[in-house]
Amino acid sequence: MRILVGVILGWFGGFILGIAFSSIIGIVTLTLFDIPMGIKFLSYFTAFIGAVLVPVLDRRRGE
């Protein structure tokens, strides 16, 4: 059950983090190059990474 909660929280946190990173990248590139650029599907990539890393780090910390 603890792993499932870690996966869900990691997925949600990674998704929110990806949206924030995408917004920051868009603002910086708009300021520097006068055209907004970004990484397509960045929020999905960070959600997947978060869903994998949170349970791994939780298990490593628990030992």
CHARMM internal coordinates of N, CA and C (Angstrom, degrees):
IC EDIT
DIST 1 N 1 CA 1.4509
DIST 1 CA 1 C 1.5255
ANGL 1 N 1 CA 1 C 110.45
DIST 1 C 2 N 1.3280
ANGL 1 CA 1 C 2 N 115.23
DIHE 1 N 1 CA 1 C 2 N -37.62
DIST 2 N 2 CA 1.4623
ANGL 1 C 2 N 2 CA 119.56
DIHE 1 CA 1 C 2 N 2 CA -179.80
DIST 2 CA 2 C 1.5321
ANGL 2 N 2 CA 2 C 111.10
DIHE 1 C 2 N 2 CA 2 C -64.85
DIST 2 C 3 N 1.3253
ANGL 2 CA 2 C 3 N 116.27
DIHE 2 N 2 CA 2 C 3 N -36.22
DIST 3 N 3 CA 1.4684
ANGL 2 C 3 N 3 CA 120.27
DIHE 2 CA 2 C 3 N 3 CA 178.88
DIST 3 CA 3 C 1.5288
ANGL 3 N 3 CA 3 C 110.00
DIHE 2 C 3 N 3 CA 3 C -67.21
DIST 3 C 4 N 1.3192
ANGL 3 CA 3 C 4 N 116.79
DIHE 3 N 3 CA 3 C 4 N -41.68
DIST 4 N 4 CA 1.4641
ANGL 3 C 4 N 4 CA 120.58
DIHE 3 CA 3 C 4 N 4 CA 179.07
DIST 4 CA 4 C 1.5338
ANGL 4 N 4 CA 4 C 111.18
DIHE 3 C 4 N 4 CA 4 C -61.86
DIST 4 C 5 N 1.3048
ANGL 4 CA 4 C 5 N 116.61
DIHE 4 N 4 CA 4 C 5 N -43.36
DIST 5 N 5 CA 1.4686
ANGL 4 C 5 N 5 CA 120.09
DIHE 4 CA 4 C 5 N 5 CA 177.47
DIST 5 CA 5 C 1.5267
ANGL 5 N 5 CA 5 C 110.23
DIHE 4 C 5 N 5 CA 5 C -63.35
DIST 5 C 6 N 1.3350
ANGL 5 CA 5 C 6 N 117.11
DIHE 5 N 5 CA 5 C 6 N -40.51
DIST 6 N 6 CA 1.4623
ANGL 5 C 6 N 6 CA 120.66
DIHE 5 CA 5 C 6 N 6 CA 177.69
DIST 6 CA 6 C 1.5167
ANGL 6 N 6 CA 6 C 112.39
DIHE 5 C 6 N 6 CA 6 C -62.89
DIST 6 C 7 N 1.3381
ANGL 6 CA 6 C 7 N 116.74
DIHE 6 N 6 CA 6 C 7 N -40.18
DIST 7 N 7 CA 1.4650
ANGL 6 C 7 N 7 CA 120.91
DIHE 6 CA 6 C 7 N 7 CA 178.98
DIST 7 CA 7 C 1.5320
ANGL 7 N 7 CA 7 C 110.20
DIHE 6 C 7 N 7 CA 7 C -65.28
DIST 7 C 8 N 1.3210
ANGL 7 CA 7 C 8 N 116.45
DIHE 7 N 7 CA 7 C 8 N -44.98
DIST 8 N 8 CA 1.4716
ANGL 7 C 8 N 8 CA 119.91
DIHE 7 CA 7 C 8 N 8 CA -178.64
DIST 8 CA 8 C 1.5275
ANGL 8 N 8 CA 8 C 110.87
DIHE 7 C 8 N 8 CA 8 C -65.41
DIST 8 C 9 N 1.3256
ANGL 8 CA 8 C 9 N 116.92
DIHE 8 N 8 CA 8 C 9 N -45.10
DIST 9 N 9 CA 1.4640
ANGL 8 C 9 N 9 CA 119.38
DIHE 8 CA 8 C 9 N 9 CA 179.14
DIST 9 CA 9 C 1.5257
ANGL 9 N 9 CA 9 C 111.66
DIHE 8 C 9 N 9 CA 9 C -66.73
DIST 9 C 10 N 1.3276
ANGL 9 CA 9 C 10 N 116.99
DIHE 9 N 9 CA 9 C 10 N -38.03
DIST 10 N 10 CA 1.4613
ANGL 9 C 10 N 10 CA 120.49
DIHE 9 CA 9 C 10 N 10 CA 177.39
DIST 10 CA 10 C 1.5160
ANGL 10 N 10 CA 10 C 112.11
DIHE 9 C 10 N 10 CA 10 C -65.32
DIST 10 C 11 N 1.3448
ANGL 10 CA 10 C 11 N 115.64
DIHE 10 N 10 CA 10 C 11 N -40.04
DIST 11 N 11 CA 1.4568
ANGL 10 C 11 N 11 CA 119.98
DIHE 10 CA 10 C 11 N 11 CA 178.20
DIST 11 CA 11 C 1.5235
ANGL 11 N 11 CA 11 C 110.65
DIHE 10 C 11 N 11 CA 11 C -63.96
DIST 11 C 12 N 1.3181
ANGL 11 CA 11 C 12 N 116.45
DIHE 11 N 11 CA 11 C 12 N -47.55
DIST 12 N 12 CA 1.4625
ANGL 11 C 12 N 12 CA 120.67
DIHE 11 CA 11 C 12 N 12 CA -178.41
DIST 12 CA 12 C 1.5311
ANGL 12 N 12 CA 12 C 110.90
DIHE 11 C 12 N 12 CA 12 C -65.40
DIST 12 C 13 N 1.3146
ANGL 12 CA 12 C 13 N 116.94
DIHE 12 N 12 CA 12 C 13 N -46.77
DIST 13 N 13 CA 1.4703
ANGL 12 C 13 N 13 CA 120.49
DIHE 12 CA 12 C 13 N 13 CA 179.66
DIST 13 CA 13 C 1.5170
ANGL 13 N 13 CA 13 C 112.15
DIHE 12 C 13 N 13 CA 13 C -63.86
DIST 13 C 14 N 1.3260
ANGL 13 CA 13 C 14 N 116.99
DIHE 13 N 13 CA 13 C 14 N -40.52
DIST 14 N 14 CA 1.4637
ANGL 13 C 14 N 14 CA 120.46
DIHE 13 CA 13 C 14 N 14 CA 177.59
DIST 14 CA 14 C 1.5089
ANGL 14 N 14 CA 14 C 112.14
DIHE 13 C 14 N 14 CA 14 C -64.54
DIST 14 C 15 N 1.3227
ANGL 14 CA 14 C 15 N 116.70
DIHE 14 N 14 CA 14 C 15 N -37.92
DIST 15 N 15 CA 1.4632
ANGL 14 C 15 N 15 CA 120.51
DIHE 14 CA 14 C 15 N 15 CA 178.41
DIST 15 CA 15 C 1.5255
ANGL 15 N 15 CA 15 C 110.84
DIHE 14 C 15 N 15 CA 15 C -64.21
DIST 15 C 16 N 1.3213
ANGL 15 CA 15 C 16 N 116.89
DIHE 15 N 15 CA 15 C 16 N -46.01
DIST 16 N 16 CA 1.4682
ANGL 15 C 16 N 16 CA 120.98
DIHE 15 CA 15 C 16 N 16 CA 178.78
DIST 16 CA 16 C 1.5334
ANGL 16 N 16 CA 16 C 110.23
DIHE 15 C 16 N 16 CA 16 C -64.31
DIST 16 C 17 N 1.3242
ANGL 16 CA 16 C 17 N 117.03
DIHE 16 N 16 CA 16 C 17 N -41.42
DIST 17 N 17 CA 1.4607
ANGL 16 C 17 N 17 CA 121.07
DIHE 16 CA 16 C 17 N 17 CA 177.89
DIST 17 CA 17 C 1.5284
ANGL 17 N 17 CA 17 C 111.21
DIHE 16 C 17 N 17 CA 17 C -62.56
DIST 17 C 18 N 1.3197
ANGL 17 CA 17 C 18 N 117.22
DIHE 17 N 17 CA 17 C 18 N -39.19
DIST 18 N 18 CA 1.4605
ANGL 17 C 18 N 18 CA 121.10
DIHE 17 CA 17 C 18 N 18 CA 177.79
DIST 18 CA 18 C 1.5184
ANGL 18 N 18 CA 18 C 112.55
DIHE 17 C 18 N 18 CA 18 C -64.54
DIST 18 C 19 N 1.3323
ANGL 18 CA 18 C 19 N 116.53
DIHE 18 N 18 CA 18 C 19 N -39.32
DIST 19 N 19 CA 1.4577
ANGL 18 C 19 N 19 CA 119.98
DIHE 18 CA 18 C 19 N 19 CA 176.37
DIST 19 CA 19 C 1.5276
ANGL 19 N 19 CA 19 C 110.34
DIHE 18 C 19 N 19 CA 19 C -64.17
DIST 19 C 20 N 1.3235
ANGL 19 CA 19 C 20 N 116.70
DIHE 19 N 19 CA 19 C 20 N -41.75
DIST 20 N 20 CA 1.4717
ANGL 19 C 20 N 20 CA 120.28
DIHE 19 CA 19 C 20 N 20 CA 178.91
DIST 20 CA 20 C 1.5214
ANGL 20 N 20 CA 20 C 110.94
DIHE 19 C 20 N 20 CA 20 C -64.63
DIST 20 C 21 N 1.3427
ANGL 20 CA 20 C 21 N 117.58
DIHE 20 N 20 CA 20 C 21 N -44.92
DIST 21 N 21 CA 1.4666
ANGL 20 C 21 N 21 CA 120.59
DIHE 20 CA 20 C 21 N 21 CA 178.11
DIST 21 CA 21 C 1.5219
ANGL 21 N 21 CA 21 C 111.25
DIHE 20 C 21 N 21 CA 21 C -61.85
DIST 21 C 22 N 1.3114
ANGL 21 CA 21 C 22 N 116.95
DIHE 21 N 21 CA 21 C 22 N -41.91
DIST 22 N 22 CA 1.4584
ANGL 21 C 22 N 22 CA 120.80
DIHE 21 CA 21 C 22 N 22 CA 179.73
DIST 22 CA 22 C 1.5312
ANGL 22 N 22 CA 22 C 110.89
DIHE 21 C 22 N 22 CA 22 C -62.47
DIST 22 C 23 N 1.3162
ANGL 22 CA 22 C 23 N 116.88
DIHE 22 N 22 CA 22 C 23 N -40.59
DIST 23 N 23 CA 1.4659
ANGL 22 C 23 N 23 CA 120.32
DIHE 22 CA 22 C 23 N 23 CA 178.01
DIST 23 CA 23 C 1.5189
ANGL 23 N 23 CA 23 C 111.59
DIHE 22 C 23 N 23 CA 23 C -65.79
DIST 23 C 24 N 1.3191
ANGL 23 CA 23 C 24 N 116.22
DIHE 23 N 23 CA 23 C 24 N -42.19
DIST 24 N 24 CA 1.4731
ANGL 23 C 24 N 24 CA 120.12
DIHE 23 CA 23 C 24 N 24 CA 179.00
DIST 24 CA 24 C 1.5239
ANGL 24 N 24 CA 24 C 110.42
DIHE 23 C 24 N 24 CA 24 C -64.05
DIST 24 C 25 N 1.3254
ANGL 24 CA 24 C 25 N 117.07
DIHE 24 N 24 CA 24 C 25 N -43.90
DIST 25 N 25 CA 1.4674
ANGL 24 C 25 N 25 CA 120.54
DIHE 24 CA 24 C 25 N 25 CA 178.63
DIST 25 CA 25 C 1.5273
ANGL 25 N 25 CA 25 C 110.09
DIHE 24 C 25 N 25 CA 25 C -61.68
DIST 25 C 26 N 1.3211
ANGL 25 CA 25 C 26 N 117.30
DIHE 25 N 25 CA 25 C 26 N -42.25
DIST 26 N 26 CA 1.4666
ANGL 25 C 26 N 26 CA 121.03
DIHE 25 CA 25 C 26 N 26 CA 178.73
DIST 26 CA 26 C 1.5168
ANGL 26 N 26 CA 26 C 112.36
DIHE 25 C 26 N 26 CA 26 C -62.81
DIST 26 C 27 N 1.3256
ANGL 26 CA 26 C 27 N 117.42
DIHE 26 N 26 CA 26 C 27 N -42.49
DIST 27 N 27 CA 1.4669
ANGL 26 C 27 N 27 CA 121.15
DIHE 26 CA 26 C 27 N 27 CA 179.94
DIST 27 CA 27 C 1.5241
ANGL 27 N 27 CA 27 C 110.83
DIHE 26 C 27 N 27 CA 27 C -66.64
DIST 27 C 28 N 1.3264
ANGL 27 CA 27 C 28 N 117.02
DIHE 27 N 27 CA 27 C 28 N -43.92
DIST 28 N 28 CA 1.4707
ANGL 27 C 28 N 28 CA 120.50
DIHE 27 CA 27 C 28 N 28 CA -179.02
DIST 28 CA 28 C 1.5243
ANGL 28 N 28 CA 28 C 110.77
DIHE 27 C 28 N 28 CA 28 C -65.26
DIST 28 C 29 N 1.3277
ANGL 28 CA 28 C 29 N 117.32
DIHE 28 N 28 CA 28 C 29 N -45.81
DIST 29 N 29 CA 1.4716
ANGL 28 C 29 N 29 CA 118.36
DIHE 28 CA 28 C 29 N 29 CA -179.57
DIST 29 CA 29 C 1.5198
ANGL 29 N 29 CA 29 C 112.38
DIHE 28 C 29 N 29 CA 29 C -69.02
DIST 29 C 30 N 1.3278
ANGL 29 CA 29 C 30 N 117.56
DIHE 29 N 29 CA 29 C 30 N -31.29
DIST 30 N 30 CA 1.4621
ANGL 29 C 30 N 30 CA 119.60
DIHE 29 CA 29 C 30 N 30 CA 175.58
DIST 30 CA 30 C 1.5227
ANGL 30 N 30 CA 30 C 110.05
DIHE 29 C 30 N 30 CA 30 C -66.39
DIST 30 C 31 N 1.3160
ANGL 30 CA 30 C 31 N 116.87
DIHE 30 N 30 CA 30 C 31 N -38.73
DIST 31 N 31 CA 1.4591
ANGL 30 C 31 N 31 CA 121.09
DIHE 30 CA 30 C 31 N 31 CA 178.91
DIST 31 CA 31 C 1.5321
ANGL 31 N 31 CA 31 C 111.62
DIHE 30 C 31 N 31 CA 31 C -68.86
DIST 31 C 32 N 1.3282
ANGL 31 CA 31 C 32 N 116.95
DIHE 31 N 31 CA 31 C 32 N -41.56
DIST 32 N 32 CA 1.4597
ANGL 31 C 32 N 32 CA 120.14
DIHE 31 CA 31 C 32 N 32 CA -175.46
DIST 32 CA 32 C 1.5254
ANGL 32 N 32 CA 32 C 113.59
DIHE 31 C 32 N 32 CA 32 C -82.09
DIST 32 C 33 N 1.3333
ANGL 32 CA 32 C 33 N 117.65
DIHE 32 N 32 CA 32 C 33 N -40.25
DIST 33 N 33 CA 1.4569
ANGL 32 C 33 N 33 CA 120.98
DIHE 32 CA 32 C 33 N 33 CA -170.52
DIST 33 CA 33 C 1.5229
ANGL 33 N 33 CA 33 C 113.99
DIHE 32 C 33 N 33 CA 33 C -116.71
DIST 33 C 34 N 1.3168
ANGL 33 CA 33 C 34 N 118.95
DIHE 33 N 33 CA 33 C 34 N 1.90
DIST 34 N 34 CA 1.4705
ANGL 33 C 34 N 34 CA 124.19
DIHE 33 CA 33 C 34 N 34 CA -178.81
DIST 34 CA 34 C 1.5298
ANGL 34 N 34 CA 34 C 113.39
DIHE 33 C 34 N 34 CA 34 C 60.88
DIST 34 C 35 N 1.3105
ANGL 34 CA 34 C 35 N 117.39
DIHE 34 N 34 CA 34 C 35 N 21.61
DIST 35 N 35 CA 1.4586
ANGL 34 C 35 N 35 CA 122.39
DIHE 34 CA 34 C 35 N 35 CA 174.74
DIST 35 CA 35 C 1.5322
ANGL 35 N 35 CA 35 C 107.72
DIHE 34 C 35 N 35 CA 35 C -148.18
DIST 35 C 36 N 1.3171
ANGL 35 CA 35 C 36 N 116.94
DIHE 35 N 35 CA 35 C 36 N 129.67
DIST 36 N 36 CA 1.4668
ANGL 35 C 36 N 36 CA 118.01
DIHE 35 CA 35 C 36 N 36 CA -179.64
DIST 36 CA 36 C 1.5245
ANGL 36 N 36 CA 36 C 111.36
DIHE 35 C 36 N 36 CA 36 C -74.74
DIST 36 C 37 N 1.3227
ANGL 36 CA 36 C 37 N 116.04
DIHE 36 N 36 CA 36 C 37 N 130.61
DIST 37 N 37 CA 1.4603
ANGL 36 C 37 N 37 CA 121.77
DIHE 36 CA 36 C 37 N 37 CA 176.40
DIST 37 CA 37 C 1.5204
ANGL 37 N 37 CA 37 C 107.89
DIHE 36 C 37 N 37 CA 37 C -125.18
DIST 37 C 38 N 1.2895
ANGL 37 CA 37 C 38 N 115.59
DIHE 37 N 37 CA 37 C 38 N 163.67
DIST 38 N 38 CA 1.4529
ANGL 37 C 38 N 38 CA 119.57
DIHE 37 CA 37 C 38 N 38 CA 179.11
DIST 38 CA 38 C 1.5143
ANGL 38 N 38 CA 38 C 111.19
DIHE 37 C 38 N 38 CA 38 C -166.89
DIST 38 C 39 N 1.3165
ANGL 38 CA 38 C 39 N 115.10
DIHE 38 N 38 CA 38 C 39 N -178.54
DIST 39 N 39 CA 1.4563
ANGL 38 C 39 N 39 CA 121.63
DIHE 38 CA 38 C 39 N 39 CA 178.14
DIST 39 CA 39 C 1.5276
ANGL 39 N 39 CA 39 C 107.06
DIHE 38 C 39 N 39 CA 39 C -107.53
DIST 39 C 40 N 1.3039
ANGL 39 CA 39 C 40 N 115.59
DIHE 39 N 39 CA 39 C 40 N 119.57
DIST 40 N 40 CA 1.4594
ANGL 39 C 40 N 40 CA 120.55
DIHE 39 CA 39 C 40 N 40 CA -177.93
DIST 40 CA 40 C 1.5335
ANGL 40 N 40 CA 40 C 109.29
DIHE 39 C 40 N 40 CA 40 C -65.51
DIST 40 C 41 N 1.3101
ANGL 40 CA 40 C 41 N 116.52
DIHE 40 N 40 CA 40 C 41 N 135.00
DIST 41 N 41 CA 1.4614
ANGL 40 C 41 N 41 CA 124.53
DIHE 40 CA 40 C 41 N 41 CA 178.21
DIST 41 CA 41 C 1.5303
ANGL 41 N 41 CA 41 C 113.39
DIHE 40 C 41 N 41 CA 41 C 64.23
DIST 41 C 42 N 1.3297
ANGL 41 CA 41 C 42 N 118.39
DIHE 41 N 41 CA 41 C 42 N 25.49
DIST 42 N 42 CA 1.4596
ANGL 41 C 42 N 42 CA 120.82
DIHE 41 CA 41 C 42 N 42 CA 179.87
DIST 42 CA 42 C 1.5224
ANGL 42 N 42 CA 42 C 111.50
DIHE 41 C 42 N 42 CA 42 C -60.76
DIST 42 C 43 N 1.3077
ANGL 42 CA 42 C 43 N 118.13
DIHE 42 N 42 CA 42 C 43 N -38.82
DIST 43 N 43 CA 1.4593
ANGL 42 C 43 N 43 CA 120.30
DIHE 42 CA 42 C 43 N 43 CA -178.92
DIST 43 CA 43 C 1.5301
ANGL 43 N 43 CA 43 C 111.34
DIHE 42 C 43 N 43 CA 43 C -65.44
DIST 43 C 44 N 1.3239
ANGL 43 CA 43 C 44 N 117.80
DIHE 43 N 43 CA 43 C 44 N -33.36
DIST 44 N 44 CA 1.4632
ANGL 43 C 44 N 44 CA 120.10
DIHE 43 CA 43 C 44 N 44 CA 177.62
DIST 44 CA 44 C 1.5320
ANGL 44 N 44 CA 44 C 111.29
DIHE 43 C 44 N 44 CA 44 C -71.88
DIST 44 C 45 N 1.3230
ANGL 44 CA 44 C 45 N 116.54
DIHE 44 N 44 CA 44 C 45 N -38.45
DIST 45 N 45 CA 1.4669
ANGL 44 C 45 N 45 CA 119.98
DIHE 44 CA 44 C 45 N 45 CA 177.24
DIST 45 CA 45 C 1.5274
ANGL 45 N 45 CA 45 C 110.93
DIHE 44 C 45 N 45 CA 45 C -63.24
DIST 45 C 46 N 1.3271
ANGL 45 CA 45 C 46 N 116.81
DIHE 45 N 45 CA 45 C 46 N -46.94
DIST 46 N 46 CA 1.4623
ANGL 45 C 46 N 46 CA 119.21
DIHE 45 CA 45 C 46 N 46 CA -179.49
DIST 46 CA 46 C 1.5271
ANGL 46 N 46 CA 46 C 111.83
DIHE 45 C 46 N 46 CA 46 C -68.74
DIST 46 C 47 N 1.3294
ANGL 46 CA 46 C 47 N 117.69
DIHE 46 N 46 CA 46 C 47 N -30.29
DIST 47 N 47 CA 1.4688
ANGL 46 C 47 N 47 CA 120.41
DIHE 46 CA 46 C 47 N 47 CA 175.76
DIST 47 CA 47 C 1.5243
ANGL 47 N 47 CA 47 C 110.03
DIHE 46 C 47 N 47 CA 47 C -65.10
DIST 47 C 48 N 1.3233
ANGL 47 CA 47 C 48 N 117.52
DIHE 47 N 47 CA 47 C 48 N -43.45
DIST 48 N 48 CA 1.4643
ANGL 47 C 48 N 48 CA 121.01
DIHE 47 CA 47 C 48 N 48 CA 178.22
DIST 48 CA 48 C 1.5279
ANGL 48 N 48 CA 48 C 111.03
DIHE 47 C 48 N 48 CA 48 C -64.43
DIST 48 C 49 N 1.3235
ANGL 48 CA 48 C 49 N 116.57
DIHE 48 N 48 CA 48 C 49 N -43.95
DIST 49 N 49 CA 1.4682
ANGL 48 C 49 N 49 CA 120.28
DIHE 48 CA 48 C 49 N 49 CA 179.20
DIST 49 CA 49 C 1.5230
ANGL 49 N 49 CA 49 C 110.37
DIHE 48 C 49 N 49 CA 49 C -62.78
DIST 49 C 50 N 1.3115
ANGL 49 CA 49 C 50 N 117.22
DIHE 49 N 49 CA 49 C 50 N -42.79
DIST 50 N 50 CA 1.4657
ANGL 49 C 50 N 50 CA 120.83
DIHE 49 CA 49 C 50 N 50 CA 178.22
DIST 50 CA 50 C 1.5165
ANGL 50 N 50 CA 50 C 112.58
DIHE 49 C 50 N 50 CA 50 C -64.28
DIST 50 C 51 N 1.3389
ANGL 50 CA 50 C 51 N 116.58
DIHE 50 N 50 CA 50 C 51 N -39.53
DIST 51 N 51 CA 1.4615
ANGL 50 C 51 N 51 CA 120.45
DIHE 50 CA 50 C 51 N 51 CA -179.88
DIST 51 CA 51 C 1.5203
ANGL 51 N 51 CA 51 C 111.67
DIHE 50 C 51 N 51 CA 51 C -66.90
DIST 51 C 52 N 1.3167
ANGL 51 CA 51 C 52 N 117.65
DIHE 51 N 51 CA 51 C 52 N -25.75
DIST 52 N 52 CA 1.4695
ANGL 51 C 52 N 52 CA 120.96
DIHE 51 CA 51 C 52 N 52 CA 177.09
DIST 52 CA 52 C 1.5270
ANGL 52 N 52 CA 52 C 111.08
DIHE 51 C 52 N 52 CA 52 C -87.39
DIST 52 C 53 N 1.3235
ANGL 52 CA 52 C 53 N 117.38
DIHE 52 N 52 CA 52 C 53 N -43.51
DIST 53 N 53 CA 1.4612
ANGL 52 C 53 N 53 CA 120.71
DIHE 52 CA 52 C 53 N 53 CA -173.16
DIST 53 CA 53 C 1.5272
ANGL 53 N 53 CA 53 C 114.30
DIHE 52 C 53 N 53 CA 53 C -72.98
DIST 53 C 54 N 1.3125
ANGL 53 CA 53 C 54 N 118.38
DIHE 53 N 53 CA 53 C 54 N -37.44
DIST 54 N 54 CA 1.4675
ANGL 53 C 54 N 54 CA 120.08
DIHE 53 CA 53 C 54 N 54 CA -176.61
DIST 54 CA 54 C 1.5296
ANGL 54 N 54 CA 54 C 112.02
DIHE 53 C 54 N 54 CA 54 C -61.22
DIST 54 C 55 N 1.3409
ANGL 54 CA 54 C 55 N 120.07
DIHE 54 N 54 CA 54 C 55 N -48.85
DIST 55 N 55 CA 1.4649
ANGL 54 C 55 N 55 CA 117.85
DIHE 54 CA 54 C 55 N 55 CA 177.34
DIST 55 CA 55 C 1.5315
ANGL 55 N 55 CA 55 C 113.56
DIHE 54 C 55 N 55 CA 55 C -65.55
DIST 55 C 56 N 1.3437
ANGL 55 CA 55 C 56 N 116.92
DIHE 55 N 55 CA 55 C 56 N -35.75
DIST 56 N 56 CA 1.4674
ANGL 55 C 56 N 56 CA 119.96
DIHE 55 CA 55 C 56 N 56 CA 178.69
DIST 56 CA 56 C 1.5242
ANGL 56 N 56 CA 56 C 110.47
DIHE 55 C 56 N 56 CA 56 C -63.82
DIST 56 C 57 N 1.3262
ANGL 56 CA 56 C 57 N 116.64
DIHE 56 N 56 CA 56 C 57 N -46.83
DIST 57 N 57 CA 1.4652
ANGL 56 C 57 N 57 CA 119.94
DIHE 56 CA 56 C 57 N 57 CA 179.87
DIST 57 CA 57 C 1.5303
ANGL 57 N 57 CA 57 C 111.92
DIHE 56 C 57 N 57 CA 57 C -68.14
DIST 57 C 58 N 1.3317
ANGL 57 CA 57 C 58 N 117.17
DIHE 57 N 57 CA 57 C 58 N -34.16
DIST 58 N 58 CA 1.4580
ANGL 57 C 58 N 58 CA 120.84
DIHE 57 CA 57 C 58 N 58 CA 177.39
DIST 58 CA 58 C 1.5236
ANGL 58 N 58 CA 58 C 110.37
DIHE 57 C 58 N 58 CA 58 C -66.08
DIST 58 C 59 N 1.3091
ANGL 58 CA 58 C 59 N 117.20
DIHE 58 N 58 CA 58 C 59 N -42.92
DIST 59 N 59 CA 1.4649
ANGL 58 C 59 N 59 CA 120.69
DIHE 58 CA 58 C 59 N 59 CA 179.49
DIST 59 CA 59 C 1.5298
ANGL 59 N 59 CA 59 C 110.69
DIHE 58 C 59 N 59 CA 59 C -65.91
DIST 59 C 60 N 1.3498
ANGL 59 CA 59 C 60 N 116.02
DIHE 59 N 59 CA 59 C 60 N -40.74
DIST 60 N 60 CA 1.4748
ANGL 59 C 60 N 60 CA 119.81
DIHE 59 CA 59 C 60 N 60 CA -179.90
DIST 60 CA 60 C 1.5258
ANGL 60 N 60 CA 60 C 110.24
DIHE 59 C 60 N 60 CA 60 C -66.43
DIST 60 C 61 N 1.3305
ANGL 60 CA 60 C 61 N 117.64
DIHE 60 N 60 CA 60 C 61 N -37.93
DIST 61 N 61 CA 1.4615
ANGL 60 C 61 N 61 CA 120.92
DIHE 60 CA 60 C 61 N 61 CA -179.60
DIST 61 CA 61 C 1.5286
ANGL 61 N 61 CA 61 C 111.21
DIHE 60 C 61 N 61 CA 61 C -70.84
DIST 61 C 62 N 1.3252
ANGL 61 CA 61 C 62 N 117.46
DIHE 61 N 61 CA 61 C 62 N -30.70
DIST 62 N 62 CA 1.4561
ANGL 61 C 62 N 62 CA 121.65
DIHE 61 CA 61 C 62 N 62 CA -178.18
DIST 62 CA 62 C 1.5155
ANGL 62 N 62 CA 62 C 114.03
DIHE 61 C 62 N 62 CA 62 C -74.38
DIST 62 C 63 N 1.3163
ANGL 62 CA 62 C 63 N 117.87
DIHE 62 N 62 CA 62 C 63 N -18.18
DIST 63 N 63 CA 1.4662
ANGL 62 C 63 N 63 CA 120.26
DIHE 62 CA 62 C 63 N 63 CA -177.54
DIST 63 CA 63 C 1.4826
ANGL 63 N 63 CA 63 C 113.04
DIHE 62 C 63 N 63 CA 63 C -79.16
END
COOR INIT
IC SEED 1 N 1 CA 1 C
IC BUILD
